[in-house]
Amino acid sequence: MNHSEFIELTITMATLNVHSGLGGPFAALVVKDGEIIGRGTNLVINDNDPTAHAEIMAIRHACQHLKSFQLKGCTIYCSSEPCPMCFGAIFWARPDAVFFAAHKKQASNVGFDDSFIYQQIELPASQRSIPFQHIPSENLNLPFEAWAGTNDKVKY
């Protein structure tokens, strides 16, 4: 399959997902060496899980297949441009490339508008619509010190 065929498959998966009632109009694939190793559709409604986005589900599936938390050598195909959460997950997974069909503006036009998240990120923590507040602690560095002192850690 080529890039267009993988994109068409994500569009078909996303459309079928809408008709199934399991979640929103989104789907994703992870491909390595021409083989689909991860599939995901939006399961937010079905799973009552706000993180069950198509890209996240496909990344989880592919990582389990590879027995690795990174997707080097892989390509991700998405029916729509990834949201901020999926964008972050994609960068943590480190695939070689991402291809998408619909732009985020098209998703926004039917109620999936992520612009408010980008705006919230830029605000000082205390001014966000969901306030974030720092609570000082003498021990706040203990987890980082433990990590720094571990010789057999796996860096990611």
Helices and strands as residue ranges (DSSP letters): H 3-20, E 27-32, E 35-41, H 44-47, H 54-66, E 74-80, H 84-93, E 97-102, H 104-108, H 115-122, G 125-127, H 142-148
